[in-house]
Amino acid sequence: MMAPYLRDHGWQVWEAGDGETGIDLTRQHRPAAVICDLLLPRMNGFQVCAAIRKESSLQDTRIVAMSGNVYHANQKSALEAGADGFMPKPFSPSELVALLHRLTATGTADETTPEAVLPQGPTSLRFWGVRGSIPAPGATTLYYGGNTACLEVRADGEVIILDAGTGIRPLGLALKAEFKDEPIHLTLLITHTHWDHIQGFPFFLPAYDPRNRIRILGYDGARASLTRVFSGQMESPYFPIGLKELPGNIVIEELKDMEFNVGKVRVRAWFMNHPGVCVGYRLFTGGGSIAYLPDNEPYLRLRVKPDTQRYAKEGSLEFARAEEQKLIEFIRGADALVTDSQYDVDEYESHRGWGHTCVDDSVMLALQAGIKRLFLFHHDPMHDDQKIARMLDYARELVAEEGGNLLVDAAREGTICELAAPDTAALSGAGI
């Protein structure tokens, strides 16, 4: 009964009489959606949902589970198994079609593309969250801001977000105001899953609109998959809405390669020296390149004191020098470097091995790599505006002492850095 109705409404339909056949057809055709009854012969619907969700090539396929048993526990179990929506029986065909359109956003053949929504223009980055560890709101952090890590990059027709700290909440509000009723297509790159880099996502407004497509890319967490981490922070009793219940078209992909593309933007990743699995990203765009290293501790700093054993198994001082040189080559010549500068050199001594950098090392790294503009980032939550301003003055003094022409700023919420051309960059301040 459903198949002819769906065909009449523009859908191509494949039918399966049992769960195993349904999985085979899904692998073969990679459909936009799978409609799956929970009560099936040979393999139940929960197993079908879980099997499809394990297939990396089927992450864009949406699953609608249905059942005549409308107990809340069944609905919850179906969503936890991998379903994107639940349809209780009996239902009207029009309700099913409406749900499919909401989940897949394929209701019309002329669906708005990212290029149509976002005009081509110069590469720019905007800071929405600049703190590390934990948000630091208050009267003493008003100038630089108190939200945790989140940057927005506009380049080559793409909206790319770097990390999902609490700064992603005001970013979401701004995107909604900008795009209004137009669909938003964006990519979220996660450096690692420490809480200050993901805690804002449950409050990201575009995730609640079924017209939007959000692609989340990152590497395996230290002990759990990227999907499990994002789902875990939204489970009861921590949050009232589960990740699977969000109306937006959200696809989470765990990266394996260290180089990939987001539209026309080429992206490279490099593993950072930070607890757990953590990467930095470099974005190569038509207007220049941006390097983003929010959490990193120089290997050479760890080698200074013989009582530091954390990386003893990795080898000698030569190993540390080699790793630092690899990082320099990874970011060499970038138009903008946003990097961990959490401590001054005295503070670092009591935080050795915590996975963060002092300003002295941030400046030297940028100078050695021939960076054009450096942004001190991941401000310590204990640092007020005056402290950050003093650290910025000190960083500029270091550049002058070295005879460099590096431009140095401290990352500030609302600041927009526009790369007008590969060799030039303009900076403007904008309040949020």
C-alpha positions in Angstrom: 0.0 0.0 0.0 2.8 2.4 0.8 4.9 1.7 -2.3 2.4 2.9 -4.9 1.6 6.0 -2.8 5.3 6.9 -2.5 5.8 6.3 -6.2 2.9 8.6 -7.0 4.7 11.3 -4.9 8.0 11.1 -6.8 9.9 8.4 -4.8 11.7 5.4 -6.4 10.9 2.5 -4.2 12.6 -0.9 -3.5 10.7 -3.4 -1.4 12.0 -6.2 0.9 10.0 -8.9 2.7 12.5 -9.4 5.5 15.3 -7.6 7.3 18.3 -9.3 5.6 17.0 -8.6 2.1 16.3 -5.0 3.1 19.9 -4.5 4.3 21.2 -6.0 1.0 19.0 -3.6 -1.1 20.2 -0.7 1.0 23.8 -1.5 0.4 23.2 -1.9 -3.3 21.1 1.2 -3.9 22.1 3.6 -1.0 18.6 5.1 -0.8 17.8 8.5 0.7 15.6 6.7 3.3 14.7 3.3 4.7 11.2 2.6 6.1 11.6 -0.3 8.5 8.9 -2.1 10.6 10.2 -3.2 14.0 8.5 -6.6 13.6 10.2 -8.4 10.7 11.0 -12.0 9.8 14.6 -13.4 10.2 15.9 -10.1 11.6 14.0 -7.5 13.6 13.9 -3.8 12.9 16.2 -2.9 15.7 18.9 -5.2 14.2 18.3 -3.7 10.7 18.7 -0.1 12.0 22.0 -1.1 13.8 23.3 -2.9 10.8 22.7 0.1 8.5 24.3 2.5 10.9 27.5 0.5 11.0 28.0 1.0 7.3 30.1 4.1 6.7 28.8 4.4 3.1 25.2 4.7 4.4 25.6 7.5 6.8 23.5 9.8 4.7 20.6 7.3 4.6 17.8 8.2 6.9 15.8 5.5 8.7 12.1 5.6 9.7 11.1 2.9 12.1 7.4 2.1 12.5 5.4 -0.1 14.8 1.9 -0.8 16.1 3.4 -0.9 19.5 3.6 2.7 20.6 5.2 2.3 24.0 7.8 5.0 24.6 10.5 2.3 25.3 10.1 0.9 21.8 10.5 4.4 20.2 13.5 5.2 22.4 15.1 1.8 21.6 14.6 2.3 17.9 16.2 5.7 18.0 19.1 4.4 20.0 19.6 1.6 17.4 20.0 4.1 14.7 16.6 5.2 13.5 16.2 8.9 12.6 12.4 9.0 13.1 9.5 6.9 14.4 6.1 6.5 12.9 3.4 4.8 15.0 0.8 2.7 13.2 -1.9 3.4 12.1 -0.8 6.5 10.2 -1.9 8.5 7.2 0.3 8.3 4.0 0.6 12.0 3.9 2.1 12.0 7.4 4.7 9.5 6.2 5.6 11.6 3.2 5.9 14.7 5.3 8.3 12.9 7.7 10.4 11.6 4.8 10.7 15.1 3.4 11.7 16.5 6.8 14.4 13.9 7.4 15.9 13.9 3.9 15.2 17.5 2.7 14.7 16.1 -0.8 11.1 17.4 -1.3 11.9 19.3 -4.4 14.3 18.5 -7.3 15.8 22.0 -7.3 17.0 21.9 -3.7 19.1 24.9 -2.8 22.8 24.1 -3.0 25.5 25.6 -0.8 26.7 27.7 -3.7 23.3 29.3 -4.1 22.9 30.0 -0.4 26.4 31.4 0.2 27.9 33.8 -2.4 31.5 33.4 -3.4 33.8 35.9 -1.7 37.1 36.3 0.1 38.2 33.8 2.7 37.4 34.9 6.2 37.4 33.6 9.7 35.4 34.8 12.6 35.9 34.0 16.3 32.9 32.9 18.3 34.6 31.2 21.2 38.2 31.8 22.3 38.5 30.2 25.8 39.9 26.9 26.8 38.8 24.4 29.5 35.6 26.0 30.7 33.5 29.1 29.8 34.6 32.3 31.7 31.7 34.8 31.6 31.8 38.0 33.7 32.7 41.6 33.9 36.5 41.0 33.6 36.3 39.0 30.3 33.9 41.2 28.3 36.5 42.4 25.8 38.1 39.1 24.7 35.0 37.0 25.5 34.3 34.0 27.7 32.9 31.3 25.3 34.9 28.1 24.6 36.4 27.2 21.3 34.5 27.9 18.1 35.6 29.5 14.8 33.7 30.1 11.6 35.4 30.0 8.2 33.7 31.2 5.0 35.7 30.1 1.9 34.9 29.0 -1.7 31.2 28.8 -1.1 31.5 26.8 2.1 30.6 27.4 5.7 33.1 25.5 7.8 33.0 25.5 11.6 36.0 24.6 13.7 35.0 23.0 17.0 31.7 23.2 18.9 32.5 24.9 22.2 29.9 27.3 23.7 30.7 29.8 21.0 28.7 27.7 18.6 25.5 28.9 20.2 25.7 32.6 19.2 27.0 31.4 15.8 23.9 29.4 15.4 21.7 32.3 16.2 23.6 34.5 13.7 23.3 31.9 10.9 19.6 31.6 11.5 19.2 35.4 11.3 21.3 35.5 8.1 19.8 32.6 6.2 16.3 33.1 7.5 14.1 30.4 5.8 16.8 29.2 3.4 18.5 25.8 4.0 22.0 25.9 5.5 24.7 23.5 4.4 27.7 23.5 6.7 30.6 21.3 7.8 31.8 21.1 11.4 35.4 20.0 12.0 36.2 18.7 15.5 39.8 18.7 16.7 39.1 16.5 19.7 36.2 15.6 22.0 37.3 17.3 25.2 34.2 19.0 26.6 35.2 22.6 25.9 35.3 21.7 22.2 31.9 20.0 21.9 29.7 21.3 24.7 27.9 23.9 22.7 26.5 21.6 20.0 23.2 20.7 21.8 22.4 24.5 21.7 23.2 24.9 18.0 20.0 26.2 16.5 20.6 25.0 12.9 20.6 21.4 14.2 16.9 21.9 15.0 15.8 22.7 11.4 15.0 19.7 9.1 16.0 21.8 6.0 19.6 22.1 7.2 22.4 19.7 6.5 25.2 19.5 9.0 28.2 17.3 8.4 30.4 16.6 11.5 33.9 15.3 10.8 36.5 14.2 13.3 38.7 11.4 14.4 38.0 8.6 17.0 37.7 9.8 20.5 40.2 8.4 23.1 37.8 5.7 24.2 34.6 6.1 22.3 33.5 6.8 18.7 32.7 10.3 17.6 29.0 9.4 17.4 28.9 8.0 20.9 30.6 11.1 22.3 28.1 13.5 20.7 25.2 11.3 21.7 26.4 10.8 25.2 26.4 14.4 26.2 22.7 14.6 25.1 21.5 11.5 26.9 19.1 11.7 29.8 19.6 12.9 32.5 22.2 15.4 31.0 19.9 16.8 28.2 16.2 16.6 27.5 16.6 15.9 23.7 18.7 13.1 22.3 21.0 13.5 19.3 18.8 11.2 17.2 15.7 13.3 18.0 17.2 16.5 16.4 15.2 17.4 13.3 18.3 18.6 11.3 20.0 16.4 8.8 23.1 15.5 10.8 25.7 13.2 9.5 28.7 12.2 11.7 31.8 10.8 9.9 34.9 9.5 11.6 37.9 10.4 9.5 40.6 8.0 8.5 42.6 10.0 6.0 44.7 13.0 7.0 43.8 14.9 3.9 40.3 15.4 2.4 38.1 18.1 0.8 35.2 20.1 1.9 33.8 21.3 -1.4 36.7 23.2 -3.0 38.5 23.6 0.3 41.4 21.2 0.8 41.9 20.2 4.4 44.9 18.6 6.0 45.0 17.3 9.6 48.0 16.6 11.9 48.0 14.9 15.3 48.8 17.3 18.2 50.7 16.6 21.4 47.6 16.7 23.7 46.0 14.1 26.0 43.7 11.7 24.0 43.2 11.9 20.2 43.6 15.5 19.1 44.4 17.0 15.7 45.0 20.4 14.2 43.6 21.4 10.8 45.0 23.4 7.9 42.5 24.8 5.4 43.7 25.6 1.9 41.3 28.0 0.1 41.2 30.2 -2.9 42.0 33.2 -0.7 44.8 31.8 1.3 45.4 29.2 4.1 44.4 29.0 7.8 46.0 26.8 10.4 44.1 25.9 13.5 46.0 24.3 16.4 43.8 24.9 19.5 45.5 22.4 21.9 49.1 21.5 21.7 52.2 21.2 23.9 55.7 21.4 22.3 57.6 18.2 22.6 60.8 20.2 23.3 59.2 21.8 26.4 58.4 18.4 27.8 62.1 17.4 27.3 63.6 20.3 29.3 63.2 18.7 32.7 64.4 15.1 33.2 61.6 14.4 35.7 59.0 14.5 33.0 58.4 10.9 32.0 55.2 11.2 30.0 56.8 10.8 26.6 60.0 9.0 27.7 59.0 5.9 25.7 58.9 8.0 22.5 62.7 8.4 22.4 65.2 11.1 22.8 65.6 14.8 22.4 66.2 14.1 18.7 62.7 12.7 18.5 61.3 15.9 20.0 63.2 18.1 17.6 61.9 16.0 14.7 58.3 16.2 15.8 58.6 20.0 16.2 60.0 20.3 12.7 57.1 18.3 11.3 54.7 20.7 12.9 56.5 23.6 11.5 56.3 22.2 8.0 52.6 21.4 8.4 51.8 25.1 9.0 54.6 26.7 7.0 53.6 29.9 5.2 50.0 30.0 6.5 48.2 33.3 6.1 46.7 32.9 9.6 47.7 30.7 12.5 45.2 30.2 15.4 47.1 28.4 18.1 47.1 27.4 21.8 48.7 30.1 23.9 47.1 29.4 27.2 50.0 30.2 29.6 52.8 32.7 30.2 56.2 31.0 30.7 56.0 31.0 34.5 52.5 29.5 34.5 53.6 26.8 32.1 56.1 25.5 34.7 53.3 24.4 37.0 51.3 23.0 34.1 53.9 21.0 32.3 52.4 17.9 30.7 48.9 19.3 30.6 48.9 19.6 26.8 49.1 23.3 26.3 51.5 26.0 25.1 53.0 29.2 26.6 53.1 32.4 24.5 56.9 32.3 24.0 56.6 29.0 22.1 53.6 30.2 20.1 55.5 33.2 18.8 58.6 31.1 18.0 56.6 28.5 16.2 54.9 31.2 14.1 58.3 32.9 13.3 60.0 29.6 12.3 57.1 28.6 10.1 56.9 32.0 8.3 53.3 32.7 9.4 51.8 36.0 8.3 49.4 36.6 11.2 49.3 34.9 14.6 46.2 34.7 16.9 46.9 33.8 20.5 44.0 31.4 21.4 42.6 29.0 24.0 42.8 31.7 26.7 43.0 30.3 30.2 39.7 30.7 32.1 41.6 32.4 35.0 42.9 35.1 32.7 41.0 38.4 32.6 41.1 40.9 29.8 44.1 42.8 31.3 46.1 39.6 31.6 45.5 38.7 28.0 46.4 42.2 26.9 49.7 42.0 28.8 50.4 38.6 27.1 49.7 40.1 23.7 52.1 43.1 24.4 54.7 40.6 25.5 54.2 38.5 22.3 54.7 41.6 20.1 57.9 42.5 22.0 59.2 39.0 21.3 58.6 39.5 17.6 60.4 42.8 17.6 63.3 41.3 19.5 63.6 38.6 16.8 63.4 41.2 14.0 60.3 39.6 12.5 57.4 41.1 10.7 54.8 38.7 12.2 51.4 40.4 13.0 50.2 39.2 16.4 46.7 39.5 17.9 44.9 37.9 20.8 41.7 36.0 19.6 38.6 38.0 20.5 35.0 37.0 20.1 33.5 38.9 17.1 36.8 39.6 15.4 36.8 38.9 11.6 40.0 38.2 9.8 39.5 38.5 6.0 42.1 37.0 3.7 41.6 39.3 0.7 44.3 37.5 -1.3 47.0 34.9 -0.6 49.5 37.5 0.4 47.3 40.0 2.3 44.8 39.9 5.2 42.5 42.5 6.7 41.2 42.6 10.2 38.1 44.1 11.6 36.4 44.0 15.0 32.7 43.3 15.3 30.7 42.9 18.5 28.4 40.0 18.9 
